[in-house]
Amino acid sequence: MSLLSRMSSTSAGHSTAELVRSLLRDPQRPGKADLFAAPTRSVSGMGLPGGPTGLGTSAARVLLPARPPVSEPRGAGTATLVPPAPAGPGLPKDDGGAPVPVLYCPPAVRDDPALGEEVNDRLVAWAEEVGVYPGQLDRVRACDFGRLIMLAHPESDDPERLLAAAKCALSEWSVDDHYMDGEVEEARPELLGQRLAIAHSVIDQAHLPLRYAPQLEEVVQADPVMVALRAALDNLSDHASAAQVRRLRHELAIMFVAYNQEGVWAATGQRPPVWEFLMHRHENSFVPCMVLIDAVAGYELSQEEFSDPRVRRVFTLAGSASVIVNDLYSMGKEDPSDFSVPRLIATEENCSEREAIERSVLLHDEIMHTYEAEAAALALAGSPELRRFLAGVWAWLGGSREWHARTARYHGAAAH
């Protein structure tokens, strides 16, 4: 199921849906807002600085750089740190009184509703311009992807840069909605590989002999998904280097491979084992959105560090963690046939939905703790840009979690 269809499907009215809503809106945010801040230890009831000390360790204590003030048209001073949510009644408990484990994730760094709304308005206008999601622009608006991008990229207050990231994200998700899930047009599983291959010729521009090039171009121009992908990548080039755009093209190619895998499951009626689905989530996650962290912030992580296998490991782990949060949300929807980590765990391990949610949360938290530890080690030896990028990934995860937890599309107007 695509991101848009997950956002807009009706919430199930059962205990699992309530459990998932409570889990996402749990006021506890145990992760550090600053990835590289030293942990604290309690002595006689007082919090004192802890963690590593000595020569070189200060390099790990990196905060996101200060942002320029929000411009007057949006209302100066409207950007704020997201306050901790008030203590609520707690998560639903089973008969033994055991709560579901807490999602380990940092809080969002900032919340600027006016900026998010501005990006969202511009994104909907762009979707209409390129022709993607015809007749469904109200759904696109209600999903509030502008707010997601605003929360997930706190280093930039520039609506044009944020809009560039939002255009890329929406065009990426439209591939799923048009070609796979039948959200916008009839899904044709038998044509999926062909359509993805032609769409890839836009991601990595195909150069045909002059006699045949117009035929390919005619097909591309007739497909709003391909028009959107091309327009989004062209627009990104105004804000990012060629290397940064190339990184996104590469991540999209990987995502297309994962979409083909999903097509095989649908065509053959397979229900993948958990290990295969987690591998699928390595390839089909929020990584294409996250790869733009440095571009949106206005700096560039070197190719040498970006391509380092250790950096790649933590970066893709973060992507997997972010999509498990989305999988948990979909657990509260009405379609039990949708593949997600908790649903597949429930089937494979013959456990209850509550137990599957608990085990999924533990998987998420394991990944988050691994990212936190390994990113800190990489930051000690890396460049300032690497430390900034790793901190940006951490902030992205917090912003994404905040969007999942509070957006009115998920939880009603009272969620804000």
C-alpha positions as a printed NumPy array, in Angstrom:
array([[  0.   ,   0.   ,   0.   ],
       [  1.326,   3.423,  -0.928],
       [  1.912,   6.307,   1.44 ],
       [ -1.021,   8.3  ,   0.05 ],
       [ -3.444,   5.393,   0.344],
       [ -2.296,   4.714,   3.882],
       [ -2.878,   8.322,   4.773],
       [ -6.373,   8.492,   3.332],
       [ -7.875,   5.098,   4.152],
       [-10.388,   4.928,   6.947],
       [ -9.151,   4.162,  10.42 ],
       [-10.311,   0.842,  11.741],
       [-12.59 ,   1.091,  14.73 ],
       [-11.032,  -1.633,  16.843],
       [ -8.599,  -2.05 ,  19.701],
       [ -5.597,  -2.41 ,  17.405],
       [ -6.292,   0.947,  15.774],
       [ -6.631,   2.579,  19.187],
       [ -3.399,   0.959,  20.331],
       [ -1.52 ,   2.269,  17.29 ],
       [ -2.946,   5.765,  17.708],
       [ -1.887,   5.773,  21.352],
       [  1.548,   4.45 ,  20.472],
       [  2.183,   7.185,  17.922],
       [  0.831,   9.928,  20.173],
       [  2.575,   8.692,  23.312],
       [  4.056,  11.842,  24.93 ],
       [  7.325,  10.078,  25.677],
       [ 10.125,  11.003,  23.253],
       [ 13.111,   9.323,  24.885],
       [ 15.585,  10.08 ,  22.106],
       [ 17.914,  13.066,  22.5  ],
       [ 16.976,  16.139,  20.487],
       [ 20.709,  16.669,  19.889],
       [ 22.141,  13.425,  18.568],
       [ 25.632,  14.125,  19.865],
       [ 24.767,  15.563,  23.273],
       [ 26.353,  13.651,  26.114],
       [ 23.958,  11.486,  28.106],
       [ 23.066,  12.463,  31.647],
       [ 23.412,  10.404,  34.791],
       [ 21.54 ,  10.929,  37.995],
       [ 23.465,  11.564,  41.221],
       [ 21.415,  12.113,  44.375],
       [ 18.42 ,  12.874,  42.211],
       [ 20.218,  15.544,  40.144],
       [ 21.048,  15.334,  36.454],
       [ 24.768,  15.807,  35.832],
       [ 26.694,  15.767,  32.565],
       [ 27.952,  12.359,  31.631],
       [ 29.302,  10.506,  28.631],
       [ 32.775,  10.588,  27.08 ],
       [ 35.25 ,  13.299,  27.973],
       [ 38.775,  14.171,  26.987],
       [ 40.673,  15.13 ,  23.854],
       [ 38.638,  14.882,  20.692],
       [ 35.289,  14.042,  22.274],
       [ 33.956,  17.573,  21.85 ],
       [ 33.773,  16.87 ,  18.132],
       [ 30.836,  14.568,  18.8  ],
       [ 28.797,  17.308,  20.477],
       [ 27.227,  18.84 ,  17.398],
       [ 23.993,  20.799,  17.311],
       [ 22.12 ,  21.66 ,  14.168],
       [ 23.319,  25.094,  13.022],
       [ 21.228,  28.128,  13.822],
       [ 18.507,  28.827,  11.268],
       [ 17.78 ,  32.224,   9.783],
       [ 14.665,  33.896,  11.146],
       [ 11.359,  33.215,   9.481],
       [ 10.494,  36.016,   7.086],
       [  7.716,  38.479,   7.841],
       [  5.199,  37.265,   5.214],
       [  4.862,  34.014,   7.172],
       [  4.927,  35.772,  10.53 ],
       [  8.265,  36.201,  12.281],
       [  8.665,  34.209,  15.429],
       [  6.129,  31.513,  14.515],
       [  8.722,  28.739,  14.389],
       [  9.   ,  26.992,  17.719],
       [ 10.459,  23.906,  19.219],
       [  7.788,  21.243,  19.464],
       [  6.771,  21.171,  23.127],
       [  6.554,  17.871,  24.954],
       [  3.065,  16.491,  24.765],
       [  1.177,  16.573,  28.048],
       [  1.115,  13.402,  30.051],
       [ -1.847,  11.314,  28.968],
       [ -3.546,   8.235,  30.278],
       [ -0.761,   6.08 ,  28.905],
       [ -0.851,   3.299,  26.358],
       [ -3.542,   0.62 ,  26.487],
       [ -2.384,  -2.341,  28.551],
       [ -3.073,  -6.015,  28.208],
       [ -4.68 ,  -8.125,  30.917],
       [ -1.311,  -8.467,  32.605],
       [ -0.946,  -4.699,  32.78 ],
       [  2.126,  -4.557,  30.499],
       [  2.311,  -1.491,  28.223],
       [  3.657,  -1.62 ,  24.713],
       [  7.343,  -0.514,  24.562],
       [  7.93 ,   3.143,  23.817],
       [  9.068,   4.116,  20.318],
       [ 12.622,   5.362,  20.78 ],
       [ 12.795,   8.513,  18.69 ],
       [ 13.86 ,  12.138,  19.206],
       [ 11.394,  15.015,  19.344],
       [ 10.993,  17.272,  16.337],
       [ 13.489,  20.146,  16.311],
       [ 11.015,  22.827,  15.253],
       [  7.42 ,  23.387,  14.256],
       [  6.453,  26.258,  11.964],
       [  2.822,  25.64 ,  10.938],
       [  2.734,  28.672,   8.643],
       [  5.783,  27.484,   6.738],
       [  4.385,  23.967,   6.458],
       [  1.101,  25.317,   5.142],
       [  2.873,  27.483,   2.585],
       [  4.852,  24.523,   1.275],
       [  1.721,  22.395,   1.208],
       [ -0.247,  24.993,  -0.768],
       [  2.55 ,  25.305,  -3.33 ],
       [  2.86 ,  21.518,  -3.568],
       [ -0.834,  21.064,  -4.344],
       [ -0.644,  23.797,  -6.997],
       [  2.349,  22.044,  -8.554],
       [  0.565,  18.68 ,  -8.55 ],
       [ -2.267,  20.284, -10.489],
       [  0.191,  21.864, -12.908],
       [  1.945,  18.607, -13.816],
       [ -1.322,  16.65 , -13.904],
       [ -0.542,  14.06 , -11.263],
       [ -3.406,  13.008,  -8.927],
       [ -6.162,  14.427, -11.161],
       [ -9.4  ,  14.835,  -9.245],
       [ -7.676,  13.937,  -5.978],
       [ -5.949,  17.159,  -5.03 ],
       [ -8.079,  17.48 ,  -1.896],
       [ -6.61 ,  14.19 ,  -0.695],
       [ -3.111,  15.405,  -1.461],
       [ -3.761,  18.603,   0.474],
       [ -5.251,  16.719,   3.427],
       [ -2.185,  14.518,   3.724],
       [ -0.242,  17.708,   4.54 ],
       [  3.057,  16.632,   3.037],
       [  4.242,  20.232,   3.295],
       [  4.121,  19.853,   7.064],
       [  6.091,  16.611,   6.863],
       [  8.85 ,  18.278,   4.859],
       [  8.886,  21.307,   7.176],
       [  9.238,  19.099,  10.263],
       [ 11.794,  16.758,   8.718],
       [ 14.13 ,  19.45 ,   7.341],
       [ 14.532,  21.881,  10.261],
       [ 17.772,  23.375,   8.932],
       [ 15.951,  25.309,   6.207],
       [ 13.29 ,  28.005,   6.436],
       [ 13.414,  28.588,   2.658],
       [ 10.047,  27.549,   1.203],
       [ 11.568,  27.062,  -2.246],
       [ 14.121,  24.544,  -0.989],
       [ 11.499,  22.753,   1.082],
       [  9.141,  22.742,  -1.894],
       [ 11.851,  21.18 ,  -4.057],
       [ 12.088,  18.296,  -1.586],
       [  8.295,  18.024,  -1.402],
       [  7.983,  17.827,  -5.194],
       [ 10.503,  14.996,  -5.291],
       [  8.679,  13.137,  -2.529],
       [  5.235,  13.47 ,  -4.095],
       [  6.47 ,  12.389,  -7.524],
       [  8.157,   9.359,  -5.943],
       [  4.992,   8.305,  -4.12 ],
       [  2.896,   8.853,  -7.258],
       [  4.717,   5.941,  -8.903],
       [  3.216,   3.635,  -6.298],
       [ -0.234,   5.24 ,  -6.421],
       [ -0.522,   5.151, -10.213],
       [  1.258,   1.949, -11.122],
       [  0.769,  -0.378,  -8.173],
       [ -2.057,   0.409,  -5.78 ],
       [ -4.69 ,   1.64 ,  -8.193],
       [ -5.251,   4.767,  -6.142],
       [ -5.316,   7.063,  -9.164],
       [ -5.788,   4.737, -12.122],
       [ -6.402,   1.039, -12.61 ],
       [ -3.418,  -1.   , -11.514],
       [ -1.969,  -3.242, -14.255],
       [  0.411,  -5.677, -12.521],
       [  1.287,  -7.309, -15.814],
       [  2.617,  -3.957, -17.077],
       [  4.446,  -2.912, -13.904],
       [  7.948,  -3.875, -15.011],
       [  7.497,  -2.186, -18.372],
       [  6.141,   1.023, -16.848],
       [  8.891,   1.189, -14.242],
       [ 11.543,   0.656, -16.909],
       [ 10.179,   3.534, -18.983],
       [  9.89 ,   5.709, -15.87 ],
       [ 13.505,   4.859, -15.097],
       [ 14.454,   6.256, -18.493],
       [ 13.379,   9.609, -17.026],
       [ 15.269,   9.056, -13.763],
       [ 18.397,   8.173, -15.744],
       [ 17.698,   9.863, -19.057],
       [ 17.715,   7.433, -21.963],
       [ 19.389,   8.677, -25.157],
       [ 17.96 ,   6.952, -28.217],
       [ 18.948,   7.411, -31.841],
       [ 17.211,  10.397, -33.4  ],
       [ 14.781,   8.222, -35.316],
       [ 13.322,   6.675, -32.133],
       [ 13.763,   9.349, -29.47 ],
       [ 10.447,  11.127, -30.309],
       [  8.505,   7.911, -29.698],
       [  9.894,   7.569, -26.174],
       [  9.255,  11.241, -25.507],
       [  5.647,  10.895, -26.617],
       [  5.087,   8.117, -24.064],
       [  6.777,  10.115, -21.308],
       [  4.75 ,  13.267, -22.004],
       [  1.5  ,  11.279, -21.889],
       [  2.232,   9.881, -18.412],
       [  1.732,  12.347, -15.519],
       [  3.975,  10.304, -13.231],
       [  6.897,  10.631, -15.612],
       [  6.123,  14.314, -16.156],
       [  6.16 ,  14.828, -12.38 ],
       [  9.408,  12.91 , -11.898],
       [ 11.153,  14.904, -14.616],
       [  9.831,  18.243, -13.373],
       [ 10.789,  17.479,  -9.766],
       [ 14.343,  16.462, -10.661],
       [ 14.779,  19.479, -12.935],
       [ 13.597,  21.763, -10.136],
       [ 15.906,  20.087,  -7.633],
       [ 18.841,  20.963,  -9.89 ],
       [ 18.205,  24.623,  -9.054],
       [ 18.965,  23.932,  -5.39 ],
       [ 21.374,  20.989,  -5.39 ],
       [ 24.633,  20.01 ,  -7.04 ],
       [ 24.786,  17.488,  -9.859],
       [ 26.207,  14.935,  -7.412],
       [ 23.324,  15.454,  -4.973],
       [ 20.752,  15.043,  -7.747],
       [ 22.562,  11.935,  -8.931],
       [ 22.283,  10.475,  -5.417],
       [ 18.525,  10.858,  -5.547],
       [ 18.372,   9.282,  -9.004],
       [ 20.293,   6.301,  -7.619],
       [ 17.957,   5.899,  -4.63 ],
       [ 14.925,   6.026,  -6.922],
       [ 16.374,   3.256,  -9.083],
       [ 16.722,   1.101,  -5.959],
       [ 13.127,   1.89 ,  -5.006],
       [ 11.942,   0.817,  -8.459],
       [ 13.627,  -2.564,  -7.935],
       [ 11.667,  -2.927,  -4.703],
       [  8.428,  -2.025,  -6.472],
       [  9.047,  -4.877,  -8.905],
       [  9.486,  -7.211,  -5.946],
       [  6.123,  -6.056,  -4.62 ],
       [  4.632,  -6.707,  -8.036],
       [  5.816, -10.313,  -7.905],
       [  4.127, -10.794,  -4.527],
       [  0.873,  -9.404,  -5.911],
       [  0.991, -11.417,  -9.142],
       [  1.826, -14.721,  -7.455],
       [ -0.146, -14.325,  -4.245],
       [  2.991, -14.638,  -2.124],
       [  3.046, -13.488,   1.477],
       [  6.729, -12.695,   2.069],
       [  8.573, -13.869,   5.17 ],
       [  9.554, -11.171,   7.643],
       [ 13.239, -11.266,   6.663],
       [ 12.397, -10.634,   2.998],
       [  9.999,  -7.831,   3.825],
       [ 12.596,  -6.143,   6.033],
       [ 15.026,  -6.401,   3.122],
       [ 12.318,  -4.881,   0.937],
       [ 11.979,  -2.049,   3.439],
       [ 15.718,  -1.457,   3.145],
       [ 15.075,  -0.705,  -0.536],
       [ 11.602,   0.852,  -0.267],
       [ 11.733,   3.349,   2.573],
       [ 12.035,   7.079,   3.155],
       [ 15.679,   7.037,   2.032],
       [ 14.946,   8.932,  -1.232],
       [ 13.504,  11.742,   0.898],
       [ 16.324,  11.621,   3.444],
       [ 19.051,  11.732,   0.81 ],
       [ 18.199,  15.413,   0.27 ],
       [ 19.062,  16.444,   3.855],
       [ 22.267,  18.254,   2.917],
       [ 20.861,  19.702,  -0.315],
       [ 17.867,  21.246,   1.452],
       [ 20.129,  22.607,   4.201],
       [ 22.442,  24.238,   1.644],
       [ 25.673,  22.294,   2.051],
       [ 27.107,  19.115,   0.528],
       [ 28.439,  15.958,   2.124],
       [ 31.414,  14.748,   0.104],
       [ 30.931,  11.744,  -2.147],
       [ 33.804,  10.002,  -0.376],
       [ 32.018,  10.128,   2.972],
       [ 28.518,   9.627,   1.585],
       [ 29.582,   6.416,  -0.164],
       [ 31.542,   5.042,   2.8  ],
       [ 29.948,   1.638,   3.631],
       [ 29.754,   2.569,   7.31 ],
       [ 27.851,   5.751,   6.501],
       [ 25.645,   3.87 ,   4.061],
       [ 24.857,   1.335,   6.766],
       [ 23.608,   3.832,   9.331],
       [ 21.831,   5.932,   6.71 ],
       [ 19.8  ,   3.009,   5.369],
       [ 19.139,   1.716,   8.889],
       [ 17.583,   5.092,   9.657],
       [ 15.426,   4.73 ,   6.558],
       [ 14.242,   1.32 ,   7.739],
       [ 13.368,   2.706,  11.165],
       [ 11.339,   5.526,   9.628],
       [  9.265,   3.179,   7.497],
       [  8.549,   0.821,  10.412],
       [  6.796,   3.806,  12.024],
       [  4.684,   4.089,   8.867],
       [  4.033,   0.337,   8.938],
       [  2.83 ,   0.62 ,  12.518],
       [  0.421,   3.332,  11.462],
       [ -0.985,   1.17 ,   8.673],
       [ -1.627,  -1.567,  11.249],
       [ -4.512,   0.582,  12.485],
       [ -6.162,   0.686,   9.066],
       [ -8.95 ,  -1.55 ,   7.859],
       [ -7.14 ,  -3.507,   5.141],
       [ -5.754,  -6.68 ,   6.782],
       [ -4.24 ,  -7.825,   3.474],
       [ -1.746,  -4.943,   3.43 ],
       [  1.821,  -6.055,   3.99 ],
       [  3.556,  -4.441,   6.93 ],
       [  6.143,  -5.505,   9.471],
       [  3.651,  -6.098,  12.311],
       [  1.125,  -7.941,  10.153],
       [  3.761, -10.267,   8.749],
       [  5.194, -10.901,  12.217],
       [  1.699, -11.797,  13.439],
       [  1.313, -14.339,  10.622],
       [  4.787, -15.83 ,  10.761],
       [  5.078, -16.042,  14.538],
       [  1.411, -16.907,  15.129],
       [  1.015, -14.171,  17.709],
       [ -1.628, -11.597,  18.498],
       [ -1.71 ,  -8.195,  16.844],
       [ -0.681,  -6.61 ,  20.144],
       [  2.338,  -8.907,  20.401],
       [  3.238,  -8.178,  16.765],
       [  3.122,  -4.446,  17.46 ],
       [  5.321,  -4.9  ,  20.526],
       [  7.878,  -6.891,  18.539],
       [  7.837,  -4.317,  15.727],
       [  8.489,  -1.53 ,  18.221],
       [ 11.44 ,  -3.483,  19.595],
       [ 12.834,  -3.874,  16.048],
       [ 12.44 ,  -0.138,  15.487],
       [ 14.129,   0.694,  18.772],
       [ 17.017,  -1.696,  18.09 ],
       [ 17.67 ,   0.077,  14.797],
       [ 17.443,   3.513,  16.412],
       [ 19.887,   2.635,  19.186],
       [ 22.26 ,   1.188,  16.593],
       [ 22.08 ,   4.383,  14.549],
       [ 22.668,   6.518,  17.61 ],
       [ 25.775,   4.588,  18.686],
       [ 27.351,   4.107,  15.265],
       [ 26.637,   7.672,  14.102],
       [ 28.405,   9.003,  17.207],
       [ 31.466,   6.903,  16.398],
       [ 31.472,   8.047,  12.769],
       [ 31.138,  11.675,  13.832],
       [ 34.289,  11.494,  15.936],
       [ 36.421,  10.664,  12.913],
       [ 34.454,  12.409,  10.174],
       [ 34.262,  15.861,   8.691],
       [ 32.035,  18.652,  10.034],
       [ 29.738,  18.008,   7.08 ],
       [ 29.379,  14.35 ,   8.042],
       [ 28.528,  15.248,  11.617],
       [ 25.994,  17.753,  10.356],
       [ 24.48 ,  15.201,   7.971],
       [ 24.185,  12.518,  10.656],
       [ 22.552,  15.031,  12.992],
       [ 20.219,  15.973,  10.142],
       [ 19.179,  12.34 ,   9.688],
       [ 18.372,  12.156,  13.397],
       [ 16.305,  15.349,  13.117],
       [ 14.552,  13.938,  10.043],
       [ 13.475,  10.887,  12.048],
       [ 12.101,  13.093,  14.806],
       [ 10.2  ,  15.274,  12.36 ],
       [  8.728,  12.273,  10.562],
       [  7.594,  10.735,  13.847],
       [  5.986,  14.044,  14.845],
       [  4.084,  14.204,  11.556],
       [  2.847,  10.646,  11.97 ],
       [  1.815,  11.377,  15.538],
       [ -0.069,  14.654,  15.205],
       [ -1.16 ,  15.379,  11.656],
       [ -4.872,  16.068,  11.433],
       [ -5.104,  13.636,   8.529],
       [ -4.311,  10.81 ,  10.932],
       [ -5.954,  11.931,  14.118],
       [ -8.519,  14.659,  13.364],
       [ -8.376,  18.411,  13.711],
       [ -7.707,  18.179,  17.451],
       [ -4.333,  16.579,  16.803],
       [ -2.492,  19.886,  16.361]])
